[in-house]
């Protein structure tokens, strides 16, 4: 295997670009917010949402690549709780 083969990757493995958007989703699957740009928050990070008015904690970070040729999306799954609450969910 040559250096060119390593750089190109195996021919049977899909190739895609880098994500350019971030989707914030409620743990139950409801889309809450699209962000233009990649915001790779770690699990446990707290976020404040304006609509719905709620706070949340990132529970999972994943890369969603639905099919080859479609730019993947960075997905932040969050657990929501009452805005301003000092208790975590």
C-alpha positions as CSV (number, residue, x, y, z in Angstrom):
1,X,0.0,0.0,0.0
2,X,1.4,3.4,-1.0
3,X,1.1,6.7,0.8
4,X,-1.4,7.8,-1.8
5,X,-3.6,4.8,-1.0
6,X,-3.6,5.7,2.7
7,X,-4.5,9.4,2.0
8,X,-7.3,8.5,-0.3
9,X,-8.7,5.8,2.0
10,X,-10.2,2.5,1.0
11,X,-12.4,2.7,-2.1
12,X,-15.4,1.0,-0.5
13,X,-15.5,3.5,2.5
14,X,-17.8,6.5,1.9
15,X,-16.1,9.9,2.0
16,X,-17.8,13.1,3.1
17,X,-17.0,16.7,4.0
18,X,-16.8,18.3,7.4
19,X,-20.1,19.3,9.1
20,X,-21.0,23.0,8.8
21,X,-24.1,23.0,11.0
22,X,-25.0,21.9,14.5
23,X,-28.5,20.6,15.4
24,X,-29.6,20.8,19.0
25,X,-32.2,18.1,19.7
26,X,-34.3,17.2,22.8
27,X,-33.6,13.7,24.1
28,X,-37.0,12.7,22.8
29,X,-36.1,13.6,19.2
30,X,-37.6,17.1,18.8
31,X,-35.5,19.6,16.9
32,X,-34.9,22.6,19.1
33,X,-32.3,24.8,17.3
34,X,-30.1,24.8,14.2
35,X,-26.8,26.6,14.5
36,X,-24.8,27.8,11.4
37,X,-21.4,26.5,12.3
38,X,-20.0,23.6,14.3
39,X,-20.3,23.9,18.1
40,X,-18.8,20.7,19.6
41,X,-19.9,21.1,23.2
42,X,-18.9,18.2,25.5
43,X,-21.4,16.0,27.3
44,X,-22.5,17.7,30.5
45,X,-22.3,21.2,29.1
46,X,-25.2,23.4,30.0
47,X,-27.1,25.5,27.4
48,X,-29.8,28.1,27.6
49,X,-32.5,28.1,25.0
50,X,-34.8,31.1,24.2
51,X,-37.6,29.1,22.5
52,X,-38.7,27.0,24.2
53,X,-37.6,28.9,27.3
54,X,-35.6,26.2,29.0
55,X,-32.2,25.2,30.1
56,X,-30.6,22.0,29.1
57,X,-27.6,19.6,29.6
58,X,-25.8,18.0,26.6
59,X,-26.3,14.2,27.0
60,X,-24.8,13.0,23.8
61,X,-22.7,14.4,20.9
62,X,-22.9,12.6,17.6
63,X,-22.2,13.0,13.9
64,X,-25.2,12.4,11.6
65,X,-24.3,11.4,8.1
66,X,-27.5,10.3,6.5
67,X,-26.1,9.2,3.1
68,X,-23.0,9.6,1.0
69,X,-22.8,13.0,-0.8
70,X,-24.7,14.8,1.9
71,X,-22.8,17.0,4.3
72,X,-23.0,15.6,7.8
73,X,-24.4,17.5,10.8
74,X,-23.1,17.6,14.3
75,X,-26.0,16.7,16.7
76,X,-26.1,17.7,20.3
77,X,-28.8,15.8,22.3
78,X,-30.0,17.7,25.3
79,X,-32.1,17.0,28.4
80,X,-34.3,20.0,29.1
81,X,-35.3,21.3,32.5
82,X,-37.0,24.5,33.8
83,X,-35.3,27.8,32.9
84,X,-33.3,29.2,35.8
85,X,-33.5,26.0,37.8
86,X,-30.5,25.2,39.9
87,X,-31.3,21.5,39.8
88,X,-29.9,19.4,36.9
89,X,-32.3,17.0,35.3
